[in-house]
Amino acid sequence: MNQTQPGWELYRSFLAVVKEGSLSGAARALALTQPTIGRHIDALEEALGVSLFTRSQGGLAPTEGALALVPHAEAMASAAEALRRAASGEAEEDRGTVRITASEMIGTEVLPPMLTSFHEAHPRVAVELMLSNRTEDLLQREADIAIRMFRPTQGALVAKKLGTVGIGLHAHRRYIAAHGKPETIEDIQKHPVIGFDREPSVRRLKNFGLELNRELFAFRCDDDVAQFAALKAGFGLGMCQFGLAKQYPDLVPLLPDLVRFDLDVWVVMHEDLKSSLRMRLMFDHLVEHLGAYVNSSKS
């Protein structure tokens, strides 16, 4: 193996080719030229002594050796982003960048007004919002602050529990006017239900006397935002946070004492970020405003 250590720019091009499937796609994504990307891949292969891609009908396919490199290169990408954010503002100034990760529903329906009020108070702080239902690793600095629906287990984190969010069965008033509403658990099966396609997310519910499987659902989608859109459109019955439903008065809770579950809500950041003013300001802002939302979501 070549003793020269490849630079980050080579790995960045490598990740882009893996993601885009071609040199041209990677070049567009990184705003570089295709020959430059090609030279980066050649240089990385020479430095590592391995072949990274093979040509296929669909473009460039990563080899097994390349796939083994991907998680390590992604860790480098996260570290590079963390360095960029850290360098974007002085520790004791309210300027720079804060990267937040949250679930799709929290990020699209709950956070925008809170982030707007924060921006109005601190206009020099740029906000990056990463929507994902997977657990982002704060220790790897994939994000600065995370909003999580479970108790964090990693060390070296500052975590604040805001309470629990209640989630229950709802339907649009228009749907209820046309089709009535269930009065018992058994009645639910007489209505179209909105649920998952391939990801069995609702299995975290207790079994309320129904078989909670894919066949129960008349609308199947693994995207929470799309499920919520179907609920607001009056497709049928679906699960929704009580606090969120209060923001949409046409959404009516159904059997709230029988069909519901609760999720903890935490705001979390790495303890090393406590020395950054903008991080503390955002953390405290989210604790205050998201905490008020959580209190409204209990029932």
ChimeraX attribute file (.defattr): number of C-alpha atoms within 10 A of each C-alpha:
attribute: neighborCount
match mode: 1-to-1
recipient: residues
	/A:1	9
	/A:2	11
	/A:3	7
	/A:4	10
	/A:5	9
	/A:6	16
	/A:7	11
	/A:8	13
	/A:9	13
	/A:10	21
	/A:11	21
	/A:12	21
	/A:13	24
	/A:14	28
	/A:15	20
	/A:16	21
	/A:17	25
	/A:18	22
	/A:19	13
	/A:20	17
	/A:21	19
	/A:22	20
	/A:23	23
	/A:24	18
	/A:25	18
	/A:26	24
	/A:27	20
	/A:28	13
	/A:29	14
	/A:30	12
	/A:31	9
	/A:32	13
	/A:33	13
	/A:34	16
	/A:35	12
	/A:36	14
	/A:37	25
	/A:38	20
	/A:39	13
	/A:40	20
	/A:41	22
	/A:42	15
	/A:43	15
	/A:44	24
	/A:45	20
	/A:46	15
	/A:47	15
	/A:48	15
	/A:49	11
	/A:50	13
	/A:51	16
	/A:52	21
	/A:53	22
	/A:54	10
	/A:55	11
	/A:56	10
	/A:57	6
	/A:58	8
	/A:59	16
	/A:60	17
	/A:61	18
	/A:62	21
	/A:63	15
	/A:64	11
	/A:65	12
	/A:66	19
	/A:67	14
	/A:68	11
	/A:69	15
	/A:70	16
	/A:71	12
	/A:72	12
	/A:73	18
	/A:74	16
	/A:75	14
	/A:76	16
	/A:77	19
	/A:78	18
	/A:79	15
	/A:80	16
	/A:81	16
	/A:82	20
	/A:83	12
	/A:84	13
	/A:85	18
	/A:86	17
	/A:87	12
	/A:88	15
	/A:89	19
	/A:90	13
	/A:91	17
	/A:92	11
	/A:93	12
	/A:94	20
	/A:95	19
	/A:96	22
	/A:97	21
	/A:98	22
	/A:99	19
	/A:100	22
	/A:101	26
	/A:102	24
	/A:103	18
	/A:104	17
	/A:105	20
	/A:106	20
	/A:107	18
	/A:108	14
	/A:109	13
	/A:110	17
	/A:111	17
	/A:112	13
	/A:113	12
	/A:114	15
	/A:115	17
	/A:116	13
	/A:117	13
	/A:118	17
	/A:119	15
	/A:120	10
	/A:121	11
	/A:122	15
	/A:123	14
	/A:124	15
	/A:125	21
	/A:126	16
	/A:127	17
	/A:128	14
	/A:129	19
	/A:130	17
	/A:131	16
	/A:132	14
	/A:133	16
	/A:134	11
	/A:135	15
	/A:136	21
	/A:137	15
	/A:138	20
	/A:139	16
	/A:140	15
	/A:141	20
	/A:142	22
	/A:143	24
	/A:144	25
	/A:145	28
	/A:146	25
	/A:147	24
	/A:148	23
	/A:149	20
	/A:150	14
	/A:151	15
	/A:152	16
	/A:153	8
	/A:154	11
	/A:155	10
	/A:156	12
	/A:157	17
	/A:158	17
	/A:159	21
	/A:160	18
	/A:161	18
	/A:162	20
	/A:163	20
	/A:164	20
	/A:165	23
	/A:166	22
	/A:167	23
	/A:168	23
	/A:169	22
	/A:170	26
	/A:171	28
	/A:172	23
	/A:173	18
	/A:174	16
	/A:175	20
	/A:176	17
	/A:177	9
	/A:178	9
	/A:179	12
	/A:180	12
	/A:181	21
	/A:182	16
	/A:183	10
	/A:184	11
	/A:185	13
	/A:186	11
	/A:187	10
	/A:188	18
	/A:189	14
	/A:190	10
	/A:191	17
	/A:192	15
	/A:193	22
	/A:194	24
	/A:195	28
	/A:196	23
	/A:197	16
	/A:198	10
	/A:199	13
	/A:200	13
	/A:201	13
	/A:202	14
	/A:203	12
	/A:204	9
	/A:205	12
	/A:206	12
	/A:207	11
	/A:208	12
	/A:209	8
	/A:210	12
	/A:211	11
	/A:212	17
	/A:213	14
	/A:214	17
	/A:215	13
	/A:216	18
	/A:217	20
	/A:218	16
	/A:219	21
	/A:220	18
	/A:221	17
	/A:222	14
	/A:223	15
	/A:224	18
	/A:225	16
	/A:226	15
	/A:227	21
	/A:228	17
	/A:229	11
	/A:230	19
	/A:231	23
	/A:232	22
	/A:233	13
	/A:234	18
	/A:235	20
	/A:236	23
	/A:237	29
	/A:238	24
	/A:239	24
	/A:240	24
	/A:241	25
	/A:242	25
	/A:243	20
	/A:244	21
	/A:245	21
	/A:246	15
	/A:247	11
	/A:248	11
	/A:249	10
	/A:250	16
	/A:251	23
	/A:252	20
	/A:253	24
	/A:254	21
	/A:255	16
	/A:256	16
	/A:257	10
	/A:258	12
	/A:259	18
	/A:260	20
	/A:261	18
	/A:262	17
	/A:263	16
	/A:264	15
	/A:265	20
	/A:266	22
	/A:267	24
	/A:268	23
	/A:269	25
	/A:270	22
	/A:271	14
	/A:272	11
	/A:273	17
	/A:274	15
	/A:275	11
	/A:276	18
	/A:277	18
	/A:278	25
	/A:279	25
	/A:280	16
	/A:281	15
	/A:282	22
	/A:283	23
	/A:284	14
	/A:285	16
	/A:286	20
	/A:287	20
	/A:288	13
	/A:289	17
	/A:290	22
	/A:291	20
	/A:292	14
	/A:293	19
	/A:294	21
	/A:295	15
	/A:296	17
	/A:297	21
	/A:298	17
	/A:299	17
